[in-house]
Amino acid sequence: MQPRSALGVTVDERQRFRIAAISDGYPHYVHLICERLFWAMFEDPCRCSISSTDHYQAAVASALLGIEPTLKRAYDQATMKDTDGYEEVLWAVVDHSDLIRPIDAIYESYLQLMDFLEDEPLDRATFVNRLNSLKTAGFGKILVSDRRGWYKFRENITRGYVRLRAEDQGIQLALDVSPGPVTSTSRQRGARKSRRGTTVAQWRSTRNPTGF
């Protein structure tokens, strides 16, 4: 942990790495999440100098409400057929710090994600079909690829928003950006099910501050 002398608070090390992973090199995300994190600490009825998990989760949820509308629209258009598994496919694409990834690596990330979510994965052929659909106008052309089967986001800034949406549902992507070795316990099984639909107000009403 590293103290922040200007504010007199410390941001948990794991949370700092998660913020870095979500931000993907864009200061906008760092500033937005940290601003909401510091406000969550400030508004905590219990005086605290170290950020807790509750503070961080509230910051992520609040950051989503303050994000650029164009990013939300692009994400929603790409995942509008959520029952067909497009959201999880999109998450798999950003499950690594590499800006461009091959199909094999993306599908491996997808299988791991579905295992943690305790959901049935799509077969490879269907998965590739979903991946290619995300390159079409109907899905906002959120992805692009070359003939070798390497995929990337058309706008790199969208990567951070995708990770932020997943983080809000309890799914930590890009675990290669980590303070320690990436292990199978780094994600919480079934976490998405318990976080879906939670609002900032709900987080604040159910918080149980640690009182650091």
C-alpha positions in Angstrom: 0.0 0.0 0.0 1.2 3.5 -0.7 -0.1 6.6 1.2 -1.4 9.6 -0.7 -0.2 12.6 1.3 -2.4 15.2 -0.4 -5.6 13.5 0.7 -4.2 11.6 3.7 -5.6 8.3 2.5 -4.2 5.0 1.2 -5.6 3.0 -1.8 -5.4 -0.7 -1.4 -2.7 -2.2 -3.6 -5.0 -4.7 -5.2 -7.5 -2.0 -6.1 -4.7 0.1 -7.6 -3.8 -2.7 -9.9 -7.4 -3.3 -10.8 -7.8 0.4 -11.7 -4.7 0.2 -13.8 -6.0 -2.9 -15.6 -9.4 -1.3 -16.3 -7.9 2.0 -17.5 -5.7 0.3 -20.1 -3.4 3.3 -20.3 -6.2 5.9 -20.5 -5.9 8.5 -17.7 -9.7 9.3 -18.1 -10.6 6.0 -16.4 -8.0 6.4 -13.7 -9.3 9.9 -12.8 -12.9 8.9 -13.0 -12.6 5.8 -10.8 -10.3 7.4 -8.3 -12.5 10.4 -8.0 -15.5 8.2 -7.2 -13.4 6.1 -4.8 -12.3 9.1 -2.8 -15.9 10.3 -2.6 -17.0 6.9 -1.4 -14.4 7.1 1.4 -15.3 10.7 2.2 -19.0 9.9 2.5 -18.4 6.8 4.6 -20.0 7.5 8.1 -17.1 5.6 9.6 -13.8 7.6 9.4 -11.3 5.7 7.3 -7.9 6.2 5.8 -7.6 3.0 3.8 -10.0 2.1 0.9 -12.1 -0.9 1.5 -13.7 -3.4 -1.0 -17.0 -1.7 -0.4 -15.5 1.7 -1.3 -14.0 0.3 -4.5 -17.2 -1.5 -5.6 -19.2 1.7 -5.0 -16.6 3.6 -7.1 -16.8 1.2 -10.0 -20.7 1.4 -10.0 -20.6 5.2 -9.7 -18.0 5.5 -12.5 -20.3 3.7 -14.9 -22.9 6.4 -14.3 -20.5 9.1 -15.2 -19.0 7.5 -18.3 -19.1 9.0 -21.8 -22.5 8.1 -23.3 -21.0 7.1 -26.6 -19.1 4.3 -24.9 -22.3 3.0 -23.3 -24.2 3.1 -26.6 -21.4 1.2 -28.4 -21.4 -1.5 -25.6 -25.2 -1.8 -25.5 -25.4 -2.1 -29.3 -22.7 -4.8 -29.3 -24.4 -6.8 -26.5 -28.1 -6.1 -27.3 -28.6 -9.8 -27.9 -27.3 -10.8 -24.5 -29.2 -14.1 -24.5 -26.9 -15.2 -27.3 -23.8 -14.6 -25.2 -22.3 -11.5 -26.9 -21.4 -9.9 -23.6 -19.2 -12.8 -22.5 -17.6 -12.9 -25.9 -16.7 -9.2 -25.7 -15.3 -9.7 -22.2 -13.1 -12.5 -23.5 -11.5 -10.2 -26.1 -10.2 -7.8 -23.4 -9.1 -10.5 -20.9 -5.5 -9.6 -21.5 -3.3 -6.5 -21.8 -2.5 -7.3 -25.5 -4.3 -4.9 -27.9 -4.7 -7.5 -30.6 -5.3 -11.2 -29.9 -5.7 -14.4 -31.9 -8.9 -16.5 -31.9 -7.3 -19.3 -29.9 -6.3 -17.0 -27.0 -9.6 -15.3 -27.0 -11.5 -18.6 -26.9 -9.3 -19.8 -24.1 -10.2 -16.7 -22.1 -13.8 -17.3 -22.9 -13.8 -20.9 -21.6 -12.1 -19.7 -18.3 -14.7 -16.9 -17.9 -17.6 -19.3 -18.4 -16.1 -21.7 -15.9 -15.9 -18.9 -13.3 -19.5 -17.9 -14.2 -20.6 -21.5 -13.9 -22.4 -21.1 -17.2 -22.4 -23.4 -20.3 -19.9 -22.1 -22.9 -20.7 -21.8 -26.6 -18.9 -24.3 -28.8 -16.0 -22.9 -30.8 -17.8 -22.6 -34.1 -20.7 -20.6 -32.5 -18.2 -18.5 -30.5 -16.3 -17.6 -33.7 -19.6 -16.7 -35.3 -20.5 -14.4 -32.4 -17.0 -12.9 -32.7 -17.4 -12.1 -36.3 -20.9 -10.7 -35.8 -19.3 -8.0 -33.5 -17.4 -6.8 -36.7 -20.7 -6.0 -38.5 -22.7 -2.8 -38.7 -25.6 -4.3 -36.7 -23.3 -4.6 -33.7 -21.6 -1.2 -34.2 -18.5 -2.7 -35.7 -17.0 -2.7 -32.2 -14.3 -5.2 -33.3 -12.0 -5.5 -36.4 -9.8 -8.4 -37.5 -7.3 -9.4 -40.1 -7.1 -12.5 -42.3 -5.0 -14.3 -39.8 -7.9 -14.3 -37.3 -6.4 -11.7 -34.9 -9.0 -9.4 -33.3 -8.9 -6.0 -31.7 -11.3 -3.2 -30.8 -12.0 -0.6 -33.5 -11.6 2.1 -30.8 -9.1 1.2 -28.1 -10.7 3.4 -25.5 -13.7 1.0 -25.6 -11.6 -1.7 -24.0 -11.6 0.1 -20.7 -15.3 0.5 -20.7 -15.8 -3.2 -21.4 -13.6 -4.1 -18.4 -15.4 -1.6 -16.3 -18.8 -3.1 -17.1 -17.4 -6.6 -16.3 -15.8 -5.3 -13.1 -19.2 -3.9 -12.0 -20.6 -7.5 -12.3 -17.8 -9.0 -10.2 -15.7 -10.2 -13.1 -12.0 -9.1 -13.1 -10.5 -9.1 -16.6 -6.9 -8.7 -17.7 -5.5 -10.5 -14.6 -2.1 -10.4 -16.3 -2.0 -6.8 -14.9 -1.7 -8.1 -11.3 0.4 -7.4 -8.2 1.1 -11.1 -8.0 0.8 -14.4 -9.9 -2.5 -14.9 -11.7 -4.2 -17.9 -10.2 -7.5 -19.7 -10.7 -8.7 -18.1 -7.4 -8.3 -14.6 -8.7 -11.9 -14.5 -9.9 -14.9 -15.3 -7.8 -17.1 -18.1 -9.1 -20.6 -17.0 -9.8 -19.7 -13.4 -8.9 -21.7 -11.9 -11.8 -24.9 -13.4 -10.6 -24.7 -11.6 -7.3 -23.7 -8.2 -8.7 -26.0 -7.9 -11.7 -28.4 -5.0 -11.5 -26.9 -3.4 -8.4 -27.0 0.4 -8.4 -24.9 2.9 -6.6 -27.7 3.7 -4.2 -28.0 0.0 -3.3 -24.3 -0.3 -2.7 -24.4 2.7 -0.4 -27.4 1.4 1.5 -25.9 -2.0 2.1 -22.3 -1.0 2.7 -20.7 -2.3 5.9 -17.5 -0.2 6.2 -14.5 -1.8 7.8 -13.7 1.3 9.7 -10.0 1.4 8.8 
